[in-house]
Amino acid sequence: MNGFATRLLALTRKEVRQLLRDKSNLAIGILLPLLLIALFGWGLSLDVKNAPIAAVLDDSSPAAVDALAALELTPVFSVRRVRSMHEAEQLMRARQVDGIVRFSSDFSRQLAAGDARIQLIVHGADAGRASIVAGYAQAALAGWGQKQADRTGFAQARLTGPASGAVAIEQRMWFNAANTSTWYLVPGLVVLIMTLVGAFLTALVVAREWERGTFEALFVSPVRPVEILLAKIIPYFAVGMIGLAMCLVAARWVFGVPLYGSLAVLLTAAMLYMLVSVGIGLLISSLTKNQFIASQMALLISFLPALMLSGFLFDLRNVPLPIQVIGHVMPATYYMELIRTLFLAGDLWPMIFKNCAILLAYALVLLGLALRVTRKNLE
């Protein structure tokens, strides 16, 4: 028994020393759980707070202003008054507001007749969030309507939607006629798949060549470093684009997700993001030269942020400011916004130009850094 304890103690000491020597294991074992706990417990939220709502007051009577105050006084909404329905629609298409509340020009007359109607239009791309926003808006407006009914003595009213008292709420859903989360999730899955193929797979395979020494053997040949890196980029770029084509076919013909935007724009944006993902993978592999470390870094730097901080699962407007800042540093956030807009809303050119320019800048910087680090390693 003493011999067993001695051997066990000696082996345990050896493993502890090896664990302390390899800082990457400590980072994965200690820092990763802390990071996940902080993100899920503090940084990410399914609650809806300060949801932006555009208000169109075609009737600026005291009754309409009072009804709008019912929304303004709740912490759920951040009401933004606009001058026209056209301006409100532009804000909705740009996803700057989650909904539109419109009071018709004869709202006060309808209210006096006991048959007032308030139009509620909700951005339905995220079906879950849309249901919450619509529910809160209906509750606030219906509560105001009930107070009006009690005040004026109306017992019942003709309703065309969820309403109360003398006010009917006419609800419409934009950009998701099927009212299903599939339309919201499937375009986001394209981003995750391209991130996995571009960054994770590239980092893993290229790091394997660093470990085996075949990368150094290539550099002593007559070819130049930029040619070798381009040769590494092209196959995985092609694999990523094949994966994109499969995703688009599945999205359109299997899940029935519409594509309202331009296919050419979508493919251009996909190419830019694929270059970004491959650049991340090459940079990680050049810095680590180790398959295990490269795979973990690619997971932490590319895939997990694309999953949790890009807007795929959580609306970034609902999280604390530091998490919003981190999310907007990630290139996946801009591609996520771009591809969902193209699928569900169409060609919103100001947003397309802005996000494509950001992705192009990321691609140039990351590929340039990968080339520089690779040359430095060889020197």
Phi, psi and omega per residue, in radians:
M1 nan -0.678 3.108
N2 -1.107 -0.691 3.120
G3 -1.127 -0.695 3.105
F4 -1.086 -0.793 -3.125
A5 -1.127 -0.669 -3.135
T6 -1.141 -0.804 -3.140
R7 -1.127 -0.722 -3.140
L8 -1.101 -0.736 3.133
L9 -1.122 -0.722 3.141
A10 -1.128 -0.758 3.128
L11 -1.161 -0.669 3.129
T12 -1.133 -0.744 3.090
R13 -1.027 -0.733 -3.133
K14 -1.092 -0.756 -3.137
E15 -1.189 -0.654 3.118
V16 -1.130 -0.760 3.109
R17 -1.083 -0.705 3.124
Q18 -1.160 -0.657 3.111
L19 -1.124 -0.769 -3.139
L20 -1.208 -0.502 -3.138
R21 -1.269 -0.627 -3.132
D22 -1.626 1.693 -3.074
K23 -1.144 -0.446 -3.117
S24 -1.143 -0.621 3.103
N25 -1.137 -0.720 3.102
L26 -1.103 -0.704 -3.140
A27 -1.099 -0.739 -3.135
I28 -1.219 -0.700 -3.065
G29 -1.339 -0.511 -3.051
I30 -1.946 -0.881 -3.050
L31 -1.261 -0.655 -3.122
L32 -1.091 -0.828 3.075
P33 -1.044 -0.700 3.110
L34 -1.101 -0.703 3.128
L35 -1.115 -0.782 -3.123
L36 -1.156 -0.701 3.118
I37 -1.103 -0.760 -3.131
A38 -1.129 -0.736 -3.107
L39 -1.159 -0.861 -3.068
F40 -1.337 -0.599 -3.075
G41 -1.466 -0.583 -3.045
W42 -2.045 -0.707 -2.980
G43 -1.489 -0.504 -3.037
L44 -1.919 2.504 -3.075
S45 -2.614 2.455 3.044
L46 -1.639 -0.063 3.134
D47 -1.260 2.719 3.077
V48 -1.891 2.066 3.108
K49 -2.379 2.469 3.107
N50 0.922 0.681 3.102
A51 -1.142 2.177 -3.103
P52 -1.258 2.281 3.141
I53 -2.252 2.287 3.062
A54 -1.581 2.317 -3.134
A55 -1.989 2.184 3.108
V56 -1.924 1.947 -3.121
L57 -1.799 1.464 3.025
D58 -1.188 -0.418 3.059
D59 -2.055 1.956 -3.101
S60 -1.670 0.491 3.138
S61 -1.199 2.808 3.106
P62 -0.984 -0.589 -3.135
A63 -1.129 -0.768 3.132
A64 -1.160 -0.735 3.122
V65 -1.112 -0.674 3.124
D66 -1.157 -0.694 3.110
A67 -1.137 -0.713 3.123
L68 -1.135 -0.574 3.117
A69 -1.074 -0.479 3.090
A70 -1.076 -0.574 3.064
L71 -1.401 -0.693 -3.082
E72 -1.157 -0.492 -3.078
L73 -1.472 -0.152 3.103
T74 -1.604 2.445 -3.138
P75 -1.234 -0.135 -3.116
V76 -1.245 -0.573 -2.996
F77 -2.030 2.618 2.946
S78 -2.078 1.780 -2.990
V79 -1.468 2.301 3.121
R80 -2.112 1.928 -3.118
R81 -1.356 2.307 3.128
V82 -2.160 2.863 -3.022
R83 -1.505 -0.434 -3.061
S84 -2.594 2.851 3.097
M85 -1.171 -0.574 3.121
H86 -1.078 -0.772 3.120
E87 -1.112 -0.698 3.114
A88 -1.120 -0.694 3.124
E89 -1.140 -0.660 3.105
Q90 -1.117 -0.714 3.095
L91 -1.127 -0.654 3.139
M92 -1.178 -0.750 3.140
R93 -1.125 -0.597 3.116
A94 -1.426 0.043 -3.126
R95 1.017 0.572 3.050
Q96 -1.535 -0.257 3.036
V97 -2.343 2.664 3.128
D98 -1.619 -0.186 -3.108
G99 -2.956 2.959 3.109
I100 -2.270 2.306 3.010
V101 -1.996 2.173 -3.072
R102 -2.180 2.253 3.055
F103 -1.841 2.115 -3.070
S104 -1.181 2.871 -3.065
S105 -1.147 -0.402 3.131
D106 -1.912 0.532 -3.081
F107 -1.044 -0.794 -3.091
S108 -1.129 -0.657 3.106
R109 -1.160 -0.725 3.094
Q110 -1.081 -0.702 -3.129
L111 -1.117 -0.704 3.120
A112 -1.141 -0.540 3.123
A113 -1.467 -0.088 3.119
G114 1.433 0.328 -3.100
D115 -2.450 0.857 -3.116
A116 -1.389 2.578 -3.142
R117 -2.273 2.409 3.075
I118 -2.090 2.210 -3.137
Q119 -1.526 2.243 3.112
L120 -2.130 2.035 3.108
I121 -1.996 2.242 -3.057
V122 -2.077 2.413 3.052
H123 -1.265 1.936 -2.972
G124 -1.697 0.219 -3.111
A125 -1.004 -0.842 3.039
D126 -1.646 1.757 -3.017
A127 -1.075 -0.672 -3.138
G128 -1.129 -0.848 3.126
R129 -1.129 -0.690 3.140
A130 -1.060 -0.712 3.130
S131 -1.119 -0.687 3.134
I132 -1.174 -0.812 3.139
V133 -1.056 -0.805 -3.136
A134 -1.100 -0.708 -3.129
G135 -1.110 -0.787 3.121
Y136 -1.131 -0.741 -3.127
A137 -1.125 -0.762 3.118
Q138 -1.095 -0.717 -3.132
A139 -1.114 -0.766 -3.118
A140 -1.153 -0.800 -3.117
L141 -1.238 -0.668 3.113
A142 -1.169 -0.620 3.071
G143 -1.084 -0.732 3.081
W144 -1.129 -0.712 3.128
G145 -1.093 -0.659 3.119
Q146 -1.158 -0.675 3.086
K147 -1.105 -0.691 3.097
Q148 -1.121 -0.698 3.136
A149 -1.136 -0.741 3.115
D150 -1.129 -0.625 -3.097
R151 -1.254 -0.645 -3.066
T152 -1.718 -0.156 3.039
G153 1.572 0.247 3.093
F154 -1.280 2.341 3.117
A155 -1.582 -0.713 -3.117
Q156 -2.536 2.904 3.080
A157 -2.540 2.700 3.066
R158 -1.313 2.183 -3.021
L159 -2.001 2.455 3.047
T160 -1.954 -0.042 3.127
G161 -2.815 -3.042 3.105
P162 -1.043 2.026 -3.080
A163 -2.707 3.093 3.106
S164 -2.604 2.583 3.066
G165 1.154 -2.336 -3.038
A166 -1.649 0.197 -3.055
V167 -2.137 2.256 3.046
A168 -1.852 2.442 3.140
I169 -1.923 1.999 -3.138
E170 -1.666 1.899 -3.021
Q171 -1.773 2.411 3.040
R172 -2.290 2.644 3.125
M173 -2.050 2.180 3.113
W174 -1.809 2.625 2.999
F175 1.172 0.171 3.071
N176 -2.820 1.265 -3.063
A177 -1.088 -0.513 -3.138
A178 -1.366 -0.225 -3.115
N179 0.917 0.859 -3.127
T180 -2.236 2.520 3.140
S181 -1.233 -0.277 3.141
T182 -1.048 -0.706 3.141
W183 -1.104 -0.477 -3.123
Y184 -1.496 -0.650 -3.019
L185 -1.457 -0.653 -3.043
V186 -1.072 -0.822 3.066
P187 -1.040 -0.615 3.086
G188 -1.149 -0.572 3.102
L189 -1.119 -0.527 3.075
V190 -1.037 -0.728 3.133
V191 -1.107 -0.785 -3.124
L192 -1.111 -0.723 -3.118
I193 -1.160 -0.744 3.130
M194 -1.188 -0.586 3.062
T195 -1.146 -0.748 -3.126
L196 -1.110 -0.798 -3.122
V197 -1.211 -0.806 -3.039
G198 -1.258 -0.968 -3.027
A199 -1.479 -0.920 -3.022
F200 -1.165 -0.874 -3.078
L201 -1.193 -0.724 3.127
T202 -1.098 -0.798 3.137
A203 -1.064 -0.701 -3.088
L204 -1.209 -0.823 -3.054
V205 -1.241 -0.745 -3.135
V206 -1.197 -0.656 3.083
A207 -1.093 -0.576 3.100
R208 -1.094 -0.651 3.107
E209 -1.219 -0.616 3.060
W210 -1.085 -0.741 -3.130
E211 -1.096 -0.715 -3.072
R212 -1.445 -0.168 3.118
G213 1.476 0.028 -3.121
T214 -1.245 -0.441 3.116
F215 -1.152 -0.792 3.108
E216 -1.089 -0.631 3.129
A217 -1.107 -0.620 3.105
L218 -1.149 -0.640 -3.048
F219 -1.321 -0.292 3.074
V220 -1.520 -0.062 3.067
S221 -1.417 3.003 -3.091
P222 -1.157 -0.228 -3.085
V223 -1.272 2.702 -3.120
R224 -1.591 2.746 -3.123
P225 -0.988 -0.697 -3.112
V226 -1.132 -0.592 3.125
E227 -1.201 -0.662 3.123
I228 -1.163 -0.754 3.136
L229 -1.141 -0.685 3.082
L230 -1.100 -0.664 3.105
A231 -1.139 -0.526 3.078
K232 -1.323 -0.586 -3.080
I233 -1.258 -0.773 -2.963
I234 -1.007 -0.852 -3.110
P235 -1.079 -0.760 -3.090
Y236 -1.304 -0.519 3.008
F237 -1.088 -0.769 3.134
A238 -1.132 -0.730 3.120
V239 -1.079 -0.733 3.125
G240 -1.106 -0.688 3.134
M241 -1.239 -0.576 3.043
I242 -1.134 -0.740 3.076
G243 -1.063 -0.673 3.090
L244 -1.086 -0.786 3.141
A245 -1.047 -0.727 3.112
M246 -1.118 -0.701 3.125
C247 -1.132 -0.721 -3.135
L248 -1.139 -0.723 3.107
V249 -1.101 -0.770 3.135
A250 -1.145 -0.738 -3.125
A251 -1.066 -0.748 -3.054
R252 -1.393 -0.789 -2.951
W253 -1.793 -0.300 3.106
V254 -1.748 -0.844 -3.076
F255 -1.709 -0.158 3.068
G256 1.234 0.463 3.126
V257 -1.378 2.207 -3.118
P258 -1.329 2.711 3.033
L259 -2.090 1.744 -3.095
Y260 -1.514 -0.358 -3.125
G261 -1.556 -3.065 -3.112
S262 -1.395 2.306 3.087
L263 -1.147 -0.633 3.126
A264 -1.099 -0.733 3.105
V265 -1.131 -0.733 3.139
L266 -1.068 -0.762 3.137
L267 -1.162 -0.666 3.107
T268 -1.104 -0.805 3.114
A269 -1.103 -0.666 3.120
A270 -1.119 -0.699 3.105
M271 -1.095 -0.732 3.123
L272 -1.104 -0.783 -3.120
Y273 -1.201 -0.573 3.102
M274 -1.133 -0.677 3.065
L275 -1.116 -0.659 3.083
V276 -1.098 -0.822 -3.113
S277 -1.109 -0.775 3.114
V278 -1.129 -0.674 3.092
G279 -1.069 -0.697 3.077
I280 -1.089 -0.781 -3.139
G281 -1.093 -0.773 3.127
L282 -1.120 -0.715 -3.137
L283 -1.140 -0.750 3.126
I284 -1.100 -0.796 -3.114
S285 -1.143 -0.619 3.134
S286 -1.227 -0.555 -3.130
L287 -1.402 -0.598 -3.024
T288 -1.711 -0.757 -3.084
K289 1.016 0.435 -3.099
N290 -2.445 2.264 -3.048
Q291 -1.083 -0.811 -3.076
F292 -1.116 -0.856 -3.118
I293 -1.150 -0.682 3.139
A294 -1.096 -0.714 -3.135
S295 -1.151 -0.704 3.139
Q296 -1.203 -0.715 3.125
M297 -1.148 -0.702 3.115
A298 -1.115 -0.645 3.105
L299 -1.133 -0.776 -3.076
L300 -1.333 -0.600 -3.023
I301 -1.566 -0.556 -3.037
S302 -1.993 -1.006 -2.967
F303 -1.255 -0.863 -3.128
L304 -1.100 -0.774 3.049
P305 -1.063 -0.664 3.101
A306 -1.128 -0.562 -3.138
L307 -1.330 -0.740 -2.946
M308 -1.872 -0.456 -2.980
L309 -2.051 0.150 -3.096
S310 -1.750 -0.063 -3.043
G311 1.666 0.118 3.139
F312 -1.159 -0.812 -3.120
L313 -1.847 -0.549 -3.022
F314 -2.235 2.438 3.052
D315 -1.268 2.113 -3.077
L316 -1.118 -0.369 3.127
R317 -1.241 -0.202 -3.108
N318 -1.699 -0.055 -3.047
V319 -1.804 2.853 3.125
P320 -1.039 2.733 -3.053
L321 -0.988 -0.770 3.126
P322 -1.016 -0.660 3.119
I323 -1.228 -0.635 3.067
Q324 -1.066 -0.737 -3.140
V325 -1.093 -0.797 3.124
I326 -1.079 -0.750 -3.137
G327 -1.072 -0.655 -3.124
H328 -1.414 -0.080 2.985
V329 -1.428 -0.443 -3.076
M330 -1.339 2.233 3.109
P331 -1.085 -0.482 -3.140
A332 -1.074 -0.506 -3.135
T333 -1.071 -0.718 -3.090
Y334 -1.305 -0.630 3.091
Y335 -1.253 -0.610 3.107
M336 -1.087 -0.821 3.127
E337 -1.096 -0.693 -3.090
L338 -1.178 -0.832 -3.038
I339 -1.244 -0.616 3.101
R340 -1.193 -0.660 3.105
T341 -1.140 -0.741 3.137
L342 -1.127 -0.685 -3.135
F343 -1.219 -0.842 -2.887
L344 -1.812 -0.402 -3.068
A345 -2.054 -0.476 -3.132
G346 1.915 -2.858 -3.060
D347 -1.475 1.707 3.043
L348 -1.726 1.629 -2.893
W349 -1.088 -0.710 3.105
P350 -1.010 -0.747 3.115
M351 -1.208 -0.653 3.126
I352 -1.092 -0.857 -3.132
F353 -1.085 -0.762 -3.122
K354 -1.096 -0.881 -3.073
N355 -1.210 -0.655 3.097
C356 -1.148 -0.662 3.096
A357 -1.118 -0.700 3.110
I358 -1.132 -0.768 3.125
L359 -1.118 -0.689 3.105
L360 -1.094 -0.737 3.121
A361 -1.106 -0.747 3.091
Y362 -1.058 -0.764 -3.111
A363 -1.085 -0.804 -3.132
L364 -1.114 -0.744 -3.123
V365 -1.161 -0.829 -3.073
L366 -1.168 -0.758 3.132
L367 -1.188 -0.639 3.083
G368 -1.134 -0.731 3.099
L369 -1.138 -0.707 3.126
A370 -1.068 -0.737 3.115
L371 -1.145 -0.739 -3.140
R372 -1.135 -0.779 3.132
V373 -1.127 -0.683 3.140
T374 -1.105 -0.788 3.116
R375 -1.095 -0.710 -3.132
K376 -1.123 -0.680 3.108
N377 -1.092 -0.644 -3.125
L378 -1.272 -0.590 -3.141
E379 -1.267 nan nan
